[in-house]
Amino acid sequence: MQSRVALTMGDPNGIGPEIALKALAALTPEERNRVVVYGPLQVLQFTAHSLGLEYLLTGLAHTPAGELPISSFQPGKVNAHAGFSAVHSASAAIQDCRDGLVIAVVAGPHHETAIAQAGITFSGYPSLVASVCELAANEVFLMLVGGGLRIVHVTLHESVEQALSRLSSPLVISATLAGVRACDRLGVINPRIGLFGINPHASEGTLFGPHDKACTVPAAQTLRDKGLNVSDPQGADVLLADHQIRPHDFYVAMFHDQGHIPIKLLAPQGATALSIGADVLLATTGHGSAMDIAGQGIARPDALLRSLRLVMGTHAA
């Protein structure tokens, strides 16, 4: 039997249930047989009926997780029970992946306000993967994939000031090595790696500050000493502008916007976000739960479908 992939519905009041079913409908029957859906059964049934996709439920593997009171199922509404559901269903899938029941997790989009209302400390799926896998938060990183690019983020959802205070050569090295392992799982061996600088022009020596000399430059040398093909740190604009001529297999961004802006420009609503660094590989969409269109039947499953095929090995990274 082929190895299975977990698919969670994310926030049940967002577009997650809709795009999960639409993505399943776009798969071949053989591909669907490799998917196990995690989330509230009543939400899955209601959404399938509203979309005319009840046939998908016949023979569909389903794991009940993140059940919520039926009164809290209100598409388009931010609700603490829905936030809890998203985290609980993803946690169950991550644990099953740790236990070898599935080979990877594809998580539907969550809503951070709903999760906060549930009283859960949460800063994105990478932090949840770290928590369930009993790792430190700085051992799991985000890699965005889309528009022909793969970009690993050393820091993520924090102020630039806080991110700058945390940046260090060991952290850059850890993020890069996590990217190498993720690429290996995606079939990219001995990747060419582009390292973004911290300051514009990677500080022009120390003209724009000491940060790159103290952090990214020694990190690049240490990585090369390990036998990796890593560029000297350069400005993100320079490396990305040169991508068509001298492409890299993945890039390492120091800050959230360095990596998010090019991916979202080139792959609007179509990017995959991978949580990397743990034994569990989790993929999700590069977009949110879109509460403004939830329950209307108009959400597109492109990013979720791409994420499924990426971890199933049927779509090029």
Protein Blocks (a to p, Z undefined) as FASTA:
>chain_A
ZZdddddebjaklmmlmmmmmmmmmpcfklmmmpcceddfklmmmmmmmnopmmmmgopa
cddehiacfklmcghiacfklmmmmmmmmmmmmmmmmnopagbdcdddddfklmmmnopa
cebjklmmmmmnopafklcccdddeehiacddfbfcdcfklmmmmgcfklmmmmmmmmmm
mmmmnopahiacddddfbehhlnojlnojklmmmmmmmmmmmmmnopacdddddfklmmm
mmmmmccfbdcdfbfklmmmmmmmmmghiaccddehiabdcdddfbdehlmlgonlpacf
klmmmmmmmmnopacZZ
